Structure formats: C-alpha cells, structure tokens
Amino acid sequence: EVQLVESGGVVVQPGGSLRLSCAASGFTFDYYAMHWVRQAPGKGLEWVSLINWDGGSTYYADSVKGRFTISRDNSKNSLYLQMNSLRAEDTALYYCAKALPTVTTMIDYWGQGTLVTVSS
Amino acid sequence: EIVLTQSPPTLSLSPGERATLSCRASQTVNNYLAWYQQKPGQAPRLLIYDASNRATGIPARFSGSGSGTDFTLTISSLEPEDFAVYYCQQRNNWPLTFGQGTRLEIK
C-alpha cells in the first residue's frame, strides 16, 4: 500500500525558512517523479513543484520559483521541500504526492499533508 | 498559465441522480486533463486521467469526456459517498494548474 507521510509544518515568521519532509513507502520510490501541492485554508489546490525520479529535473510554480527548492534522497525514500523567504500567502496545507508510473505530470497518490502557517 | 474554470461552483443533487460537472480551459490542453475528488479533511483522490481514463479502483459510475478546452465529469447515479469537492487539473502546459473546484452537495 502506498503511504506518503509529510512532516515539518510549523508556525514560522514572514521571511523565515522551513524544510518539509515526506517519507514514502509501499512502492519503489526511485522509479517515480514526485510533487508538492498546497491548499490554503478553505481554498483550492495549487501545484507547487515536481522532481523527476533521479532529481535531475525540477519544476516550480511561478509563485515559489527562486524561494523554494525541491529535492529527494532515494536512499532514504524521502522527498523534501526547502522553503525560504516565506510569505503570509504561503500559509497552506502542503501535500506530498506521487506521479503516475509513466506520466510524471499526473498525480495518483497523495499524503495527508502538513500545515505551514506564516504569521508574525 | 492555463486557467481552468469549473462550473457550477456548487451542485445540489439527490442520491440516485446524475451529476454533470464542467471544466473549461483558457486554451487547449489536448486531452491532458484529470479529475480529483476531495472529501472534508482528506487528501484528493484521482478519479480520471487524460480526460477519460478511470484510475485504478474507481467505480464505473464515474466517467470523463472532452478534449481541447471543454471537459465533463459525469457521475451516472450518485451514491451518498460521492458528495464532495471535485477538481480538474491540466498537464498540457507548465505550470500544472487546477480548477477552483465544484462542490457537490446533497439536496
């Protein structure tokens, strides 16, 4: 069974930094691209970032480009999101998500999310 | 950026009725459109990918159609567990984008 467990969400001040982690299990992690998607409280879904299977290619939403960095450690079955220069509008539930086997831009499984609150 | 507009924002129906949800793209996404279901307090679940392909384990009452800029998710006969928020998502262009959602509520 695919399991994705996010951690690292906390309350942080504007301008601060944070690293989110996602522990993956139940599938061969290094075969799949992975995503981060966020959802502000009471709002819709916003795609944040994608990393391919070996970390060689990464993609970002314009709203986070230059501030967030996605990475992965296949030896630890883990996905990360380094978040710098945080803003109030980054407040959201951050989901780690797995791509379909042959379609890197399509998500088939999601974690339960970790809440990031940016507030002074 | 491709903007996806979902309609209606809220749909009120009774169990057993047919639901038709719409997603319109600001430019063509070919057939690279997915539908997700999200229940309160839960993560989204993939229902349909590439416009008309049901994901693993998704009941046959869910179907998707469309191409280009206009897409439809149809639930043929609503079950109590189908009342949720539904999102469309395109993967034709960067960045990947989602629609704003349609809330399907019990009438």
Contacts between the chains, C-beta under 8 A, distances in Angstrom:
chain1	res1	chain2	res2	distance
A	44	B	87	6.6
A	44	B	98	5.9
A	44	B	99	7.3
A	44	B	100	4.9
A	44	B	101	5.0
A	45	B	36	7.6
A	45	B	38	7.9
A	45	B	44	6.7
A	45	B	87	5.7
A	45	B	89	7.5
A	45	B	98	4.4
A	45	B	101	7.8
A	46	B	98	6.8
A	47	B	89	7.7
A	47	B	95	6.1
A	47	B	96	4.1
A	47	B	97	6.8
A	47	B	98	6.8
A	50	B	96	7.5
A	59	B	94	6.2
A	59	B	95	7.5
A	60	B	95	7.7
A	61	B	95	4.8
A	62	B	1	7.5
A	62	B	95	6.5
A	95	B	43	6.1
A	95	B	44	7.8
A	100	B	49	6.9
A	103	B	49	7.3
A	103	B	50	7.9
A	103	B	91	7.4
A	105	B	32	7.7
A	105	B	91	3.8
A	105	B	96	6.0
A	106	B	34	6.0
A	106	B	46	7.7
A	106	B	49	5.3
A	106	B	50	7.8
A	106	B	91	5.7
A	107	B	34	7.8
A	107	B	44	8.0
A	107	B	46	6.5
A	107	B	89	7.9
A	108	B	46	5.0
A	108	B	49	7.9
A	108	B	55	6.4
A	108	B	56	7.8
A	109	B	46	7.8
A	110	B	43	3.8
A	110	B	44	5.5
A	110	B	45	7.6
A	111	B	43	6.4
A	112	B	42	7.8
A	112	B	43	5.6
A	113	B	43	6.5
